[in-house]
Amino acid sequence: MDIALDKEYSPSMWSRRFSTGDKVLEFHVNFVTEESRRVREKFKYETISYGTKVNENFDIFGVDLPADAPIVVYVHGGYWQQLTKEVSAYCVDPLVSNGYKVVVVEYDLCPTVRLSDLVQQMAKCGAFILNELTFCGHSAGAHLILCMIDKLITTEVTVLPVTSLYLISGIYDLTDLQHTSINDANILSVDASNVEQLSPLKFNLSKWSYQVFRVNIYVAEDDSPTFIKQSLKLFSRMNDKTSKAKVRFVENCDHFDIVEKLSEKSFEITQDLINKK
């Protein structure tokens, strides 16, 4: 369902499942853990380091596919503080089964590192694996992908060899989170000195106009008002600067099952990934 930019969205419209809190989160963690376990038993994969730190590595699934098979890179969410690649392989089955190699990225978590350090880490990862790639990320993962691409655009003089970005229920303006429990005790090390540098909605997107990749923005129908607002703003800014962005509501989904459904071949985002839409 495409998003109508002139429509007003009230909190009550989008909080049906999101507001159930801990039970939804518990179900989500259980689902992604079990599905990832099943995937790891079904498919061959290799772990490759992109840096020297313990968590600077990724798993690549579909290693028995042809060398020229297309690749999707998936970056998990978790508010930069939770989850790992071990429980984030839930998108693998339908993609590998349709001829795609899938890279599931591991990264350090806050507060072990600062969020600004984490952004640098992801830029290192992107530079390591960048080669005609599709990047897909959920929540904090979507944020990290945009930060990575922006840093690479800043340092590279050529067009990046990226085909598409798939950003799912992402966080694009950290000023909305700076004074919330997500950053309690400055757990993300986000403050007035760096919040704009860490917020994709504050980036100079004019630099992106030279790039040719598509930006696909998804947000769940039952996501929180903040996620919906930020997704709409990102689309508006991206489309204004690059004309290569599109945005879509995913019906009958909340912040969690929008990625749980990546385990299903028939799910609309999975189909977009497979068909390179």
Helices and strands as residue ranges (DSSP letters): H 11-14, G 18-20, H 22-42, E 45-49, E 57-61, E 71-75, G 85-87, H 92-96, E 101-105, H 115-129, E 133-138, H 140-155, E 162-168, G 174-176, G 181-186, G 200-202, G 205-210, E 214-220, H 225-241, E 245-250, H 257-260, G 261-263, H 268-275
